[in-house]
Amino acid sequence: MSGIDFRLIKQLWLFLAVAEEEHFGRAAQRLGMSQPPLTEQIKVLEHSLKLQLFDRSRRGTRLSPAGAALLPAVRQFAGQLQQLERVVREVAAGHSGVLNIGAITSAMLETMPPFLDELRKRHPNLTVFIREIDSVDAIPYLETGELDLAFVRLEGEIGSGIATLPLAEDRLAVALPADHRLASLTRIKFNALEGEQWVMPARQVSPVYFDMLTSACRTHGFAPRVLHEVRSVTSQIAYVSCGQGIALIPASMRKLVPENVVIRPLREKLMVVTAAVAWNTQRHHPMVDVAISLLKTHQVSPGVKAV
């Protein structure tokens, strides 16, 4: 294994500052150094890579096409370095372990708070880092080790050593503008929603959930007219509030709706697992085992598929 080029790491860090500030002077100030050595280090980096990373003019400093292509990977690398630094500091401070958890918004609101409270009671020296993700991001993050646990919507055979455990299920209900023609009903038949404009969770965010909802529509004799695809349940509610359509959401989300939105249950009982936890069985982490054991005490009924 070849040695780590620490000089290159430093130069990439400097490159990131200049790229984000679009000005050598401001970047130098941000880095706590003078401008001449920063300029020199960028020139050395360009020479070693045989690339021009910036276009310099009187108007300022702009990324070249090569610099723009390099920037996303450097940003990702910088984020990983910062995460590593946080973990090292926590371990050095005597903390017993670190868990990196990703979660969709609804899981952060409903499922995770009681779980985290109990976990911290049992392991007060555990450090937990949480980041908001989309369900579709869970598998690659778990495979690379960026996450230890993911609270998301997943279903079926995942493969690649990824295990899932359903945690919470809920009945689907309809979110409607308060002045909608169906708002006066206490329960709504599914086929009464034909012809409505729909606000749906984006398929690229949670493919299985999107497909399940559209399949339910087809089962009841129509294809949904999807006006908006959004990233979360809270976004669905917001769009309904703005008169942009109706939405199927978990009934428990009624506490998030504003006054101009009403939640009405469907006559048909359509259940959805609102959260499942996923982890990588090929990456052993003792605190993951502890977390899964704790979560199993709150597992939903066996056989329910996570979506």
C-alpha positions in Angstrom: 0.0 0.0 0.0 1.4 3.4 -1.0 1.8 6.1 1.6 -0.7 8.9 2.1 0.2 12.1 0.3 -0.6 14.6 3.1 0.6 17.5 0.9 -2.1 16.7 -1.7 -4.7 16.5 1.0 -3.8 20.0 2.2 -3.7 21.3 -1.3 -7.2 19.9 -2.0 -8.4 21.6 1.1 -7.0 24.9 -0.1 -8.6 24.3 -3.6 -12.0 23.8 -1.9 -11.7 27.1 -0.1 -10.9 29.1 -3.3 -13.6 27.3 -5.2 -16.2 28.2 -2.7 -15.1 31.7 -2.1 -14.3 32.4 -5.8 -11.6 34.8 -4.6 -8.1 34.1 -3.4 -8.1 36.9 -0.9 -11.3 35.8 0.8 -10.2 32.2 0.8 -6.9 33.1 2.4 -8.7 35.0 5.1 -11.0 32.0 5.7 -8.0 29.7 6.0 -6.1 32.1 8.3 -3.2 32.5 6.0 -1.8 35.2 3.6 -2.7 35.1 0.0 0.8 34.6 -1.7 1.4 31.1 -0.2 -2.2 30.1 -1.0 -1.8 31.2 -4.6 1.6 29.3 -4.8 0.0 26.1 -3.4 -2.8 26.2 -6.0 -0.2 26.6 -8.7 1.7 23.6 -7.4 -1.5 21.6 -7.3 -2.3 22.6 -10.9 1.2 21.7 -12.0 1.2 18.3 -10.3 -2.3 17.4 -11.7 -1.4 18.9 -15.1 -4.8 20.8 -15.0 -5.9 24.4 -14.9 -8.3 24.5 -12.0 -9.3 28.2 -12.1 -9.9 30.8 -14.8 -8.4 34.1 -13.4 -9.4 37.5 -14.6 -10.0 41.0 -13.4 -13.6 40.0 -12.7 -12.5 37.4 -10.2 -11.7 33.7 -9.9 -13.9 31.1 -11.5 -13.6 27.4 -11.7 -12.4 26.0 -15.0 -14.2 23.0 -16.5 -11.6 20.7 -15.0 -12.0 22.4 -11.6 -15.7 22.1 -11.7 -15.5 18.4 -12.5 -13.1 17.9 -9.5 -15.1 19.9 -7.0 -17.9 17.4 -6.1 -15.4 14.7 -5.2 -13.3 17.1 -3.2 -16.4 18.3 -1.3 -17.3 14.7 -0.5 -13.7 13.9 0.6 -13.7 17.0 2.9 -16.9 15.9 4.5 -15.5 12.5 5.2 -12.4 14.1 6.8 -14.5 16.3 9.0 -16.5 13.2 10.1 -13.3 11.3 10.8 -12.1 14.2 12.9 -15.3 14.3 14.9 -15.1 10.6 15.6 -11.5 10.7 16.7 -12.3 13.6 19.1 -15.2 11.7 20.6 -13.2 8.5 21.1 -10.3 10.5 22.6 -12.7 12.2 25.0 -13.6 8.8 26.4 -16.8 8.1 24.6 -17.5 4.3 24.2 -18.6 4.4 20.6 -20.0 6.4 17.7 -23.1 5.6 15.6 -23.7 7.3 12.3 -27.4 7.3 11.5 -29.3 8.5 8.4 -33.0 9.0 8.4 -35.9 10.2 6.4 -37.8 13.2 7.9 -40.9 11.3 9.1 -38.7 8.8 11.0 -36.8 11.7 12.6 -40.2 13.0 13.8 -41.8 9.8 14.9 -39.6 6.7 15.3 -36.2 7.9 16.3 -36.7 10.2 19.3 -37.9 7.5 21.8 -35.3 5.0 20.5 -32.5 7.5 20.9 -33.7 8.5 24.4 -33.6 4.8 25.5 -30.3 4.2 23.8 -28.6 7.1 25.5 -30.0 6.1 28.9 -28.4 2.7 28.5 -25.2 4.0 26.9 -24.6 7.6 28.1 -21.1 7.7 26.6 -22.3 6.8 23.1 -22.0 9.6 20.5 -24.7 9.7 17.8 -24.4 11.6 14.5 -27.6 12.0 12.5 -28.1 13.1 9.0 -31.2 13.5 6.9 -31.3 11.3 3.8 -33.7 9.9 1.2 -34.7 6.3 1.3 -32.9 5.7 -2.0 -29.6 6.8 -0.4 -29.6 4.3 2.4 -28.1 1.3 0.6 -25.0 3.0 -0.9 -24.3 4.8 2.3 -24.6 1.6 4.3 -22.4 -0.3 1.8 -19.6 2.3 2.0 -19.8 2.5 5.7 -20.8 6.2 5.7 -23.8 5.1 7.8 -24.2 2.5 10.4 -28.0 2.6 10.6 -30.6 4.0 8.3 -34.3 4.7 9.3 -36.0 4.7 5.9 -38.6 3.0 3.7 -37.3 -0.1 2.1 -39.0 -3.4 0.9 -38.2 -6.9 -0.3 -34.8 -8.5 -1.0 -32.2 -5.8 -0.7 -29.1 -7.9 -1.2 -25.5 -6.9 -0.6 -25.7 -8.0 3.0 -28.2 -5.3 3.9 -30.8 -6.3 6.5 -34.0 -4.5 7.3 -36.4 -4.5 10.2 -39.9 -2.9 10.0 -40.6 -0.6 13.0 -43.8 1.3 12.6 -46.9 1.0 10.5 -49.8 3.3 10.0 -53.1 3.6 8.1 -53.1 5.8 5.0 -55.4 8.8 5.0 -56.2 11.6 2.6 -54.9 15.2 3.1 -57.2 17.7 1.5 -57.6 21.5 1.4 -60.2 22.4 4.0 -62.5 23.8 1.3 -62.3 20.6 -0.9 -65.6 19.0 -2.0 -64.7 15.8 0.0 -63.6 17.6 3.2 -67.0 17.3 4.8 -67.0 13.5 4.7 -65.9 11.5 7.7 -64.4 8.7 5.5 -63.5 8.7 1.8 -63.8 5.9 -0.7 -60.6 5.4 -2.6 -62.3 5.5 -6.0 -63.7 9.0 -5.1 -60.2 10.3 -5.6 -60.2 9.6 -9.3 -59.7 12.8 -11.3 -58.0 14.6 -8.5 -54.6 16.2 -8.8 -52.1 14.4 -6.6 -49.0 15.4 -4.6 -46.9 12.3 -4.4 -43.6 11.3 -2.8 -41.0 11.4 -5.6 -40.2 8.1 -7.1 -36.4 8.8 -7.1 -36.6 9.4 -3.4 -38.6 6.2 -2.4 -39.3 4.1 -5.5 -41.2 1.3 -3.6 -43.5 3.8 -1.8 -44.3 5.6 -5.0 -45.1 2.4 -6.8 -47.2 1.1 -3.9 -49.4 4.3 -4.0 -49.8 4.2 -7.8 -50.6 0.5 -7.7 -53.3 1.2 -5.1 -54.8 3.7 -7.5 -54.8 1.3 -10.4 -56.4 -1.4 -8.2 -59.2 1.0 -7.6 -59.7 1.7 -11.3 -57.7 4.8 -12.2 -54.2 6.2 -12.7 -53.3 9.2 -10.5 -52.9 12.6 -12.1 -49.6 13.5 -10.4 -49.1 17.2 -10.3 -46.1 17.3 -8.0 -43.5 14.9 -6.8 -41.9 16.0 -3.5 -39.3 14.7 -1.1 -41.2 14.2 2.1 -44.5 13.8 3.8 -44.1 17.3 5.2 -43.7 18.6 1.7 -46.8 16.8 0.6 -48.8 18.6 3.4 -47.3 21.9 2.4 -48.3 21.6 -1.2 -51.8 20.5 -0.2 -52.0 23.6 2.0 -51.2 25.7 -1.0 -54.1 24.2 -3.0 -51.8 22.1 -5.2 -53.7 18.9 -5.0 -54.4 16.1 -2.5 -52.1 13.5 -0.9 -52.1 10.1 0.7 -50.1 10.3 3.9 -49.9 8.2 7.1 -52.8 9.1 9.5 -50.4 9.9 12.3 -49.1 13.0 10.4 -52.4 14.8 11.1 -50.6 16.6 13.9 -48.4 18.4 11.3 -51.2 19.8 9.2 -52.1 23.6 9.2 -55.6 24.8 9.8 -56.4 24.9 6.1 -55.7 21.2 5.6 -57.9 18.3 6.8 -57.1 14.7 7.2 -59.8 12.1 6.3 -59.4 8.3 6.7 -60.0 6.0 3.7 -62.9 3.6 3.9 -60.5 1.0 2.7 -57.9 -0.1 5.2 -54.5 0.5 3.5 -51.6 0.0 5.9 -48.0 1.2 5.3 -44.9 0.7 7.2 -43.8 4.3 7.9 -40.3 3.4 9.1 -37.8 0.5 8.9 -34.3 0.3 10.0 -31.6 -1.0 7.7 -28.0 -2.0 8.5 -25.0 -3.7 6.8 -24.5 -7.2 8.2 -21.1 -7.4 6.5 -19.7 -4.5 8.6 -19.7 -5.5 12.3 -20.3 -2.7 14.7 -21.1 -3.7 18.4 -23.3 -0.7 18.9 -25.4 -1.6 15.8 -26.1 -5.0 17.5 -27.2 -3.2 20.6 -29.4 -0.8 18.7 -31.1 -3.5 16.7 -31.7 -5.6 19.8 -33.4 -2.5 21.4 -35.4 -1.8 18.3 -36.7 -5.4 18.1 -38.7 -4.8 21.3 -40.8 -2.3 19.3 -41.1 -4.2 16.1 -44.3 -4.2 14.1 -46.2 -7.4 13.3 -44.1 -10.1 11.5 -44.6 -10.3 7.8 -45.3 -6.6 7.2 -43.2 -5.3 4.4 -41.3 -2.1 4.9 -42.0 0.6 2.3 
